[in-house]
Amino acid sequence: MGKFFSSDVVLKVISVLVALVLWLYVMNEQNPQVTYVIRDVPVQLKDLDDSRLALKDPSQNYFVDVKVRARRSIITELKPEDIVAEVNLRGRIEGENTVPINVSVPPNVELLDFSPKEIVVVLEAVIEEQIPVYVEVKGVPAEGFAAKTPLATPQAVLVRGPRTLVNSLRGAVVEADVTGKNSMVIATLPVRVVDAKGNEQKGVTYRPDTVEVRIPIVPIATVVIKPDIRGNPKEGFLVKEVKVEPSVVMITGSSDALRGINEIYTEPINISGFSHNVSVEAKLQMPRGIQPFDEALNKVRVLVEIEKTNSRSLSFTSEDISFRNLSAGLKAIPEDKEFMLTVLGPESIINRVDKNSIKIYADASGLEEGEYILRIKADAPEPYQIIKIEPDTVKVTIQGP
C-alpha cells in the first residue's frame, strides 16, 4: 500500500500542478488582466427630499468616467449601466451643493479611479402657485354664428415645482374646437401649462389636469352704423363729411330679432349753429332684443366735418337730361337749349364737382305721345347741394315708335 501511495498520489499531485500552471499560462496569455476606462457612466441622484426641494434644471444629467481593471473577457462585456455611480442628496439645501460621487463595480472588476470625484447640484425650493386657465378657441362656427368669451371651470390650476419653473409660467391652456357649431359648446378638456413663449412646461405638476369649458355660440350679423345728425350748421356752412369709427358693428340676438336689421343708429348728435368740426362719443341705439356682440362696444366716435360753403355754376344742354319712367316704346326729344345749374358745397372741394357727377333728369311717368313742359331736377352726391337750375323747365316732345 505504501508503494501504491508513493507512486499514484505523487503522479496525481504532479498532474494537478501541471494543469494549474498550464491554466495560469493560458489565462495570462489568452485572457490577461487589462485596464479600461468606461466613459459617460450616468450618476444617479439619491434621497432628495422632493417635498421640499427640486432640481433647478430637471433636464440636466451628470456623468462620470470610471477606470477599471479585469480580465479581457469581462471588460469586453462591461457597459456603463453595469457600473453604479450615485450621490446622496439627503439633508442638502437650496442653492449650489457640492456632493461626492460614490462608485461601485461588478464582482471580478477592480475599481482603479473615476473622474470627477464630485459634482455641483443646484437645488431650488418647491413652491405652489395658482395660474389662470386660458381657453384657445379653434375653428370657425357655422355661418351666421360666432363664439363668445369662453368660461373655464375652474378658472385656475394649482402648479407645483421648482421656483424658477413655476415663476416662468404664463398660464394653463386648453384648446376648444368650435368648427361648424351653432349652439353652446360644453367639453371637459386636458390642460397644458405653458411659459411666456407658449412652450409647454413638463418640469412641474399641476391639478386639476382637466377643466370644463363652456363656449356660447350665438347668431350674429354685421351692420352699418348710421350717425343720427340733428340740426344744421351755422348759415354759410355745411356738413362736408361724417366719419364713424368703427363704421360697422357686429350684433347678436335671436335669429328672428336679427332678421331685417341692416343698420344701427347712434343717439342724436345736435350740430345746430356750429361752424367748426364736431367730434363726440355717441352711444348706439340698440333695438329691443339686440346687443353688441362685443359687450364693451356700446359707443362709437363720430366726427362731423363742418366747412364754409362756396358755390359753382355748371352749364349743360338738353342732351345731358335723362327722362325717367318713360313708357316702353316711347322716346323723349327735348328742345335744343342750354341751362345753368348752381351747386353749393364745401369750399375746399367745390371745384371737384362737374356735370358728370350730377344726375340731371325729368320725370316722364304716365306721359303719352305729345308735347309737354317738364320740370328739370338734379341729384348731387353728398356733400353737394343743388341751389338752382335756370331755366328749370324744358319743352319735350314724346313720340311713339
Secondary structure as GFF3:
##gff-version 3
##sequence-region A 1 401
A	DSSP	alpha_helix	2	4	.	.	.	ID=ss1
A	DSSP	pi_helix	5	9	.	.	.	ID=ss2
A	DSSP	alpha_helix	10	30	.	.	.	ID=ss3
A	DSSP	beta_strand	33	46	.	.	.	ID=ss4
A	DSSP	beta_strand	53	55	.	.	.	ID=ss5
A	DSSP	beta_strand	63	71	.	.	.	ID=ss6
A	DSSP	alpha_helix	72	75	.	.	.	ID=ss7
A	DSSP	three_ten_helix	80	82	.	.	.	ID=ss8
A	DSSP	beta_strand	84	88	.	.	.	ID=ss9
A	DSSP	beta_strand	95	100	.	.	.	ID=ss10
A	DSSP	beta_strand	102	104	.	.	.	ID=ss11
A	DSSP	beta_strand	110	115	.	.	.	ID=ss12
A	DSSP	beta_strand	118	138	.	.	.	ID=ss13
A	DSSP	beta_strand	145	147	.	.	.	ID=ss14
A	DSSP	beta_strand	151	153	.	.	.	ID=ss15
A	DSSP	beta_strand	156	162	.	.	.	ID=ss16
A	DSSP	alpha_helix	163	167	.	.	.	ID=ss17
A	DSSP	beta_strand	169	177	.	.	.	ID=ss18
A	DSSP	beta_strand	185	190	.	.	.	ID=ss19
A	DSSP	beta_strand	192	195	.	.	.	ID=ss20
A	DSSP	beta_strand	205	207	.	.	.	ID=ss21
A	DSSP	beta_strand	210	215	.	.	.	ID=ss22
A	DSSP	beta_strand	217	230	.	.	.	ID=ss23
A	DSSP	beta_strand	237	245	.	.	.	ID=ss24
A	DSSP	beta_strand	248	253	.	.	.	ID=ss25
A	DSSP	alpha_helix	255	258	.	.	.	ID=ss26
A	DSSP	beta_strand	263	270	.	.	.	ID=ss27
A	DSSP	beta_strand	278	285	.	.	.	ID=ss28
A	DSSP	beta_strand	290	292	.	.	.	ID=ss29
A	DSSP	beta_strand	299	317	.	.	.	ID=ss30
A	DSSP	three_ten_helix	318	320	.	.	.	ID=ss31
A	DSSP	beta_strand	322	324	.	.	.	ID=ss32
A	DSSP	beta_strand	331	334	.	.	.	ID=ss33
A	DSSP	beta_strand	338	346	.	.	.	ID=ss34
A	DSSP	three_ten_helix	350	352	.	.	.	ID=ss35
A	DSSP	three_ten_helix	355	357	.	.	.	ID=ss36
A	DSSP	beta_strand	359	363	.	.	.	ID=ss37
A	DSSP	beta_strand	370	375	.	.	.	ID=ss38
A	DSSP	beta_strand	377	379	.	.	.	ID=ss39
A	DSSP	beta_strand	385	390	.	.	.	ID=ss40
A	DSSP	beta_strand	393	399	.	.	.	ID=ss41
###
